[in-house]
């Protein structure tokens, strides 16, 4: 059972980081015409490694009164980096639409692959439990 928990935990962390990266890429695309906007991204491999090794943990929820129940948010906070400028822009914007589309397609592919793997893992567990 712990192997299942480890595997699902890994994929949960990866999916969370992939979702954050997708949001960041979408923000870059939305700001493609914003003067002086700097395209942002995360190094997924480093963020995942940090999250799995405990260097990047869940966010602690803040409380405003002593009687509030403490808890942990599911999101992790990866280090946000600025993309290197690949083509000059007169207005200082560093968004390269080709790079953003490519990054979005790659990120989407990996996100869907993780979901497919999780579904297969759960289907296998269901078959083992039901004896089929």
GROMACS elastic network, one bead per residue, 0.5 to 0.9 nm:
[ bonds ]
;  ai    aj funct       b0    kb
    1     4     6  0.51544   500
    1     5     6  0.63302   500
    1     6     6  0.86746   500
    2     6     6  0.59935   500
    2     7     6  0.84560   500
    3     6     6  0.50268   500
    3     7     6  0.60823   500
    3     8     6  0.84975   500
    4     7     6  0.51241   500
    4     8     6  0.60179   500
    4     9     6  0.83032   500
    4   121     6  0.83417   500
    4   125     6  0.88897   500
    5     8     6  0.51548   500
    5     9     6  0.58037   500
    5    10     6  0.84344   500
    6     9     6  0.50250   500
    6    10     6  0.60976   500
    6    11     6  0.86803   500
    7    10     6  0.51709   500
    7    11     6  0.63711   500
    7    12     6  0.85879   500
    7   118     6  0.85922   500
    7   121     6  0.89153   500
    8    11     6  0.51407   500
    8    12     6  0.59504   500
    8    13     6  0.85244   500
    8   118     6  0.70780   500
    8   121     6  0.86870   500
    9    13     6  0.61384   500
    9    14     6  0.85101   500
    9    52     6  0.89740   500
   10    13     6  0.52681   500
   10    14     6  0.61681   500
   10    15     6  0.86137   500
   10    48     6  0.87683   500
   10    52     6  0.73198   500
   11    15     6  0.59049   500
   11    16     6  0.84152   500
   11   114     6  0.64449   500
   11   115     6  0.81378   500
   11   117     6  0.86292   500
   11   118     6  0.73310   500
   12    15     6  0.51540   500
   12    16     6  0.61669   500
   12    17     6  0.86842   500
   12   114     6  0.88874   500
   13    16     6  0.51587   500
   13    17     6  0.62970   500
   13    18     6  0.85792   500
   13    48     6  0.72577   500
   13    51     6  0.73298   500
   13    52     6  0.77486   500
   13    74     6  0.89532   500
   13    75     6  0.86659   500
   13    76     6  0.81554   500
   14    17     6  0.51978   500
   14    18     6  0.60239   500
   14    19     6  0.85496   500
   14    44     6  0.86730   500
   14    48     6  0.64579   500
   14    51     6  0.89841   500
   14   111     6  0.81475   500
   14   114     6  0.79172   500
   15    19     6  0.60434   500
   15    20     6  0.85831   500
   15   110     6  0.89134   500
   15   111     6  0.62429   500
   15   114     6  0.71211   500
   15   115     6  0.80498   500
   16    19     6  0.51456   500
   16    20     6  0.63113   500
   16    21     6  0.86705   500
   16    74     6  0.82015   500
   16    75     6  0.67716   500
   16    76     6  0.75880   500
   17    20     6  0.50398   500
   17    21     6  0.61145   500
   17    22     6  0.85372   500
   17    42     6  0.89749   500
   17    44     6  0.72443   500
   17    47     6  0.76090   500
   17    48     6  0.72453   500
   17    75     6  0.81748   500
   17    76     6  0.73317   500
   17    77     6  0.85565   500
   17    78     6  0.77116   500
   18    21     6  0.50146   500
   18    22     6  0.60643   500
   18    23     6  0.86012   500
   18    44     6  0.76989   500
   18   107     6  0.65436   500
   18   108     6  0.80345   500
   18   110     6  0.79808   500
   18   111     6  0.62557   500
   19    22     6  0.50370   500
   19    23     6  0.62425   500
   19    24     6  0.86592   500
   19   107     6  0.86638   500
   19   108     6  0.89520   500
   19   111     6  0.78753   500
   20    23     6  0.51227   500
   20    24     6  0.62573   500
   20    25     6  0.87333   500
   20    42     6  0.88646   500
   20    75     6  0.86763   500
   20    76     6  0.89316   500
   20    77     6  0.89801   500
   20    78     6  0.87471   500
   21    25     6  0.61745   500
   21    26     6  0.85370   500
   21    41     6  0.66538   500
   21    42     6  0.65584   500
   21    44     6  0.78921   500
   21   104     6  0.86027   500
   21   107     6  0.76363   500
   22    25     6  0.51307   500
   22    26     6  0.61033   500
   22    27     6  0.85413   500
   22   103     6  0.86253   500
   22   104     6  0.64425   500
   22   107     6  0.67584   500
   22   108     6  0.76046   500
   23    26     6  0.50580   500
   23    27     6  0.61429   500
   23    28     6  0.86779   500
   24    27     6  0.50119   500
   24    28     6  0.63153   500
   24    29     6  0.88004   500
   24    39     6  0.87087   500
   24    40     6  0.66746   500
   24    41     6  0.63067   500
   24    42     6  0.83847   500
   25    29     6  0.63371   500
   25    30     6  0.86326   500
   25    39     6  0.81777   500
   25    40     6  0.73990   500
   25    41     6  0.68683   500
   25   100     6  0.62937   500
   25   101     6  0.84059   500
   25   103     6  0.74248   500
   25   104     6  0.64561   500
   26    29     6  0.50811   500
   26    30     6  0.61113   500
   26    31     6  0.86064   500
   26   100     6  0.81920   500
   26   104     6  0.78624   500
   27    30     6  0.50053   500
   27    31     6  0.61764   500
   27    32     6  0.86470   500
   27    39     6  0.84999   500
   27    40     6  0.85558   500
   28    31     6  0.51932   500
   28    32     6  0.61980   500
   28    37     6  0.82924   500
   28    38     6  0.80200   500
   28    39     6  0.54636   500
   28    40     6  0.68037   500
   28    41     6  0.87169   500
   28    95     6  0.63725   500
   28    96     6  0.88564   500
   28    97     6  0.86497   500
   28   100     6  0.73464   500
   29    32     6  0.51627   500
   29    33     6  0.86228   500
   29    39     6  0.86371   500
   29    95     6  0.72085   500
   29    96     6  0.85449   500
   29    97     6  0.67937   500
   29   100     6  0.67379   500
   29   101     6  0.82733   500
   30    33     6  0.77952   500
   30    34     6  0.85045   500
   31    34     6  0.50654   500
   31    35     6  0.84848   500
   31    37     6  0.67864   500
   31    38     6  0.88839   500
   31    39     6  0.84379   500
   31    93     6  0.86066   500
   31    95     6  0.77540   500
   32    35     6  0.83922   500
   32    37     6  0.76589   500
   32    39     6  0.85207   500
   32    93     6  0.71293   500
   32    94     6  0.80683   500
   32    95     6  0.55195   500
   32    96     6  0.77624   500
   32    97     6  0.73895   500
   33    37     6  0.81919   500
   33    91     6  0.88144   500
   33    93     6  0.73191   500
   33    95     6  0.83977   500
   34    37     6  0.56258   500
   34    91     6  0.81905   500
   34    92     6  0.88636   500
   34    93     6  0.66489   500
   35    38     6  0.89263   500
   35    90     6  0.87330   500
   35    91     6  0.50244   500
   35    92     6  0.59398   500
   35    93     6  0.54226   500
   36    91     6  0.59641   500
   36    94     6  0.75791   500
   37    91     6  0.87847   500
   37    92     6  0.69009   500
   37    94     6  0.65432   500
   37    95     6  0.75630   500
   38    82     6  0.64802   500
   38    83     6  0.74428   500
   38    85     6  0.86971   500
   38    92     6  0.78666   500
   38    93     6  0.58222   500
   38    94     6  0.51511   500
   38    95     6  0.67442   500
   39    81     6  0.85865   500
   39    82     6  0.57303   500
   39    83     6  0.55438   500
   39    84     6  0.82723   500
   39    85     6  0.84683   500
   39    93     6  0.76789   500
   39    94     6  0.55719   500
   39    95     6  0.51407   500
   39    96     6  0.81576   500
   39   100     6  0.89592   500
   40    80     6  0.65854   500
   40    81     6  0.55911   500
   40    83     6  0.55934   500
   40    95     6  0.86809   500
   41    44     6  0.87126   500
   41    79     6  0.87275   500
   41    80     6  0.58877   500
   41    81     6  0.54652   500
   41    82     6  0.61759   500
   41    83     6  0.64800   500
   42    45     6  0.87566   500
   42    46     6  0.83850   500
   42    47     6  0.72739   500
   42    78     6  0.67231   500
   42    79     6  0.62688   500
   42    80     6  0.51199   500
   42    81     6  0.57559   500
   42    82     6  0.82702   500
   42    83     6  0.89837   500
   43    46     6  0.55260   500
   43    47     6  0.61011   500
   43    48     6  0.86060   500
   43    78     6  0.82056   500
   43    79     6  0.77522   500
   43    80     6  0.79840   500
   43    81     6  0.77359   500
   44    47     6  0.50439   500
   44    48     6  0.59519   500
   44    49     6  0.84078   500
   44    78     6  0.82915   500
   45    48     6  0.52543   500
   45    49     6  0.60834   500
   45    50     6  0.84998   500
   46    49     6  0.51061   500
   46    50     6  0.60062   500
   46    51     6  0.85070   500
   46    78     6  0.84843   500
   46    79     6  0.88017   500
   47    50     6  0.50844   500
   47    51     6  0.60540   500
   47    52     6  0.85809   500
   47    56     6  0.75837   500
   47    76     6  0.89339   500
   47    77     6  0.83252   500
   47    78     6  0.52961   500
   47    79     6  0.70230   500
   48    51     6  0.50423   500
   48    52     6  0.60806   500
   48    53     6  0.84781   500
   48    56     6  0.86943   500
   48    78     6  0.83070   500
   49    52     6  0.52266   500
   49    53     6  0.60870   500
   49    54     6  0.85380   500
   49    55     6  0.84036   500
   49    56     6  0.88576   500
   50    53     6  0.51432   500
   50    54     6  0.60484   500
   50    56     6  0.53981   500
   50    57     6  0.83573   500
   50    78     6  0.82663   500
   51    54     6  0.52211   500
   51    55     6  0.58666   500
   51    57     6  0.59932   500
   51    58     6  0.86251   500
   51    76     6  0.72229   500
   51    77     6  0.86405   500
   51    78     6  0.81294   500
   52    55     6  0.76715   500
   52    56     6  0.78869   500
   52    57     6  0.85514   500
   53    56     6  0.77065   500
   53    57     6  0.89202   500
   54    57     6  0.56882   500
   56    59     6  0.89474   500
   56    76     6  0.63790   500
   56    77     6  0.63974   500
   56    78     6  0.69014   500
   56    79     6  0.89998   500
   57    60     6  0.88462   500
   57    75     6  0.82467   500
   57    76     6  0.56945   500
   57    77     6  0.73063   500
   58    72     6  0.61276   500
   58    73     6  0.58049   500
   58    74     6  0.58381   500
   58    75     6  0.57202   500
   58    77     6  0.74750   500
   59    71     6  0.89124   500
   59    72     6  0.58773   500
   59    73     6  0.52454   500
   59    74     6  0.71677   500
   59    75     6  0.64393   500
   59    76     6  0.64065   500
   59    77     6  0.75051   500
   60    70     6  0.79730   500
   60    71     6  0.65086   500
   60    73     6  0.62577   500
   61    70     6  0.65349   500
   61    71     6  0.57923   500
   61    72     6  0.56803   500
   61    73     6  0.63094   500
   62    70     6  0.75103   500
   62    71     6  0.84931   500
   63    66     6  0.73673   500
   63    67     6  0.85839   500
   63    68     6  0.60100   500
   63    69     6  0.76657   500
   63    70     6  0.69046   500
   64    67     6  0.86904   500
   64    68     6  0.72544   500
   65    68     6  0.56951   500
   66    69     6  0.83316   500
   72    75     6  0.87157   500
   73    76     6  0.81285   500
   77    80     6  0.85150   500
   82    85     6  0.88384   500
   83    86     6  0.85990   500
   83    94     6  0.75937   500
   83    95     6  0.83140   500
   84    94     6  0.77080   500
   85    88     6  0.69502   500
   85    93     6  0.87673   500
   85    94     6  0.53939   500
   85    95     6  0.77763   500
   85    96     6  0.80194   500
   86    94     6  0.75614   500
   86    95     6  0.86858   500
   86    96     6  0.71474   500
   87    94     6  0.73851   500
   87    95     6  0.87171   500
   87    96     6  0.72773   500
   88    91     6  0.88844   500
   88    92     6  0.75708   500
   88    93     6  0.81153   500
   88    94     6  0.73464   500
   89    92     6  0.53487   500
   89    93     6  0.58342   500
   89    94     6  0.68630   500
   89    95     6  0.89096   500
   90    93     6  0.76620   500
   93    96     6  0.87478   500
   95    98     6  0.89130   500
   95    99     6  0.80960   500
   95   100     6  0.74321   500
   96    99     6  0.53718   500
   96   100     6  0.61974   500
   96   101     6  0.87152   500
   97   101     6  0.60280   500
   97   102     6  0.84428   500
   98   101     6  0.52508   500
   98   102     6  0.61435   500
   98   103     6  0.85752   500
   99   102     6  0.50949   500
   99   103     6  0.60456   500
   99   104     6  0.85174   500
  100   103     6  0.50706   500
  100   104     6  0.60259   500
  100   105     6  0.85538   500
  101   104     6  0.50789   500
  101   105     6  0.61305   500
  101   106     6  0.85841   500
  102   105     6  0.51980   500
  102   106     6  0.61767   500
  102   107     6  0.85420   500
  103   106     6  0.51498   500
  103   107     6  0.59941   500
  103   108     6  0.84648   500
  104   107     6  0.51191   500
  104   108     6  0.59932   500
  104   109     6  0.85194   500
  105   108     6  0.51539   500
  105   109     6  0.61706   500
  105   110     6  0.87768   500
  106   109     6  0.51565   500
  106   110     6  0.63860   500
  106   111     6  0.86303   500
  107   110     6  0.52562   500
  107   111     6  0.60859   500
  107   112     6  0.86561   500
  108   111     6  0.50010   500
  108   112     6  0.61432   500
  108   113     6  0.84990   500
  109   112     6  0.52964   500
  109   113     6  0.61460   500
  109   114     6  0.87454   500
  110   114     6  0.62198   500
  110   115     6  0.86949   500
  111   114     6  0.52758   500
  111   115     6  0.64411   500
  111   116     6  0.87648   500
  112   115     6  0.50504   500
  112   116     6  0.61341   500
  112   117     6  0.85915   500
  113   116     6  0.50443   500
  113   117     6  0.61644   500
  113   118     6  0.86476   500
  114   117     6  0.50401   500
  114   118     6  0.61773   500
  114   119     6  0.85996   500
  115   118     6  0.50933   500
  115   119     6  0.61488   500
  115   120     6  0.85970   500
  116   119     6  0.51171   500
  116   120     6  0.61945   500
  116   121     6  0.86126   500
  117   120     6  0.50982   500
  117   121     6  0.61304   500
  117   122     6  0.86357   500
  118   121     6  0.50196   500
  118   122     6  0.61429   500
  118   123     6  0.84771   500
  119   122     6  0.51736   500
  119   123     6  0.60163   500
  119   124     6  0.85298   500
  120   123     6  0.50039   500
  120   124     6  0.60847   500
  120   125     6  0.85989   500
  121   124     6  0.51388   500
  121   125     6  0.62804   500
  121   126     6  0.86645   500
  122   125     6  0.50231   500
  122   126     6  0.61003   500
  122   127     6  0.85751   500
  123   126     6  0.50501   500
  123   127     6  0.61801   500
  123   128     6  0.86200   500
  124   127     6  0.51060   500
  124   128     6  0.61923   500
  124   129     6  0.86431   500
  125   128     6  0.50253   500
  125   129     6  0.61264   500
  125   130     6  0.85794   500
  126   129     6  0.51278   500
  126   130     6  0.60969   500
  126   131     6  0.83352   500
  126   132     6  0.86719   500
  127   130     6  0.52132   500
  127   131     6  0.57841   500
  127   132     6  0.52504   500
  128   131     6  0.50958   500
  128   132     6  0.66618   500
  129   132     6  0.80234   500
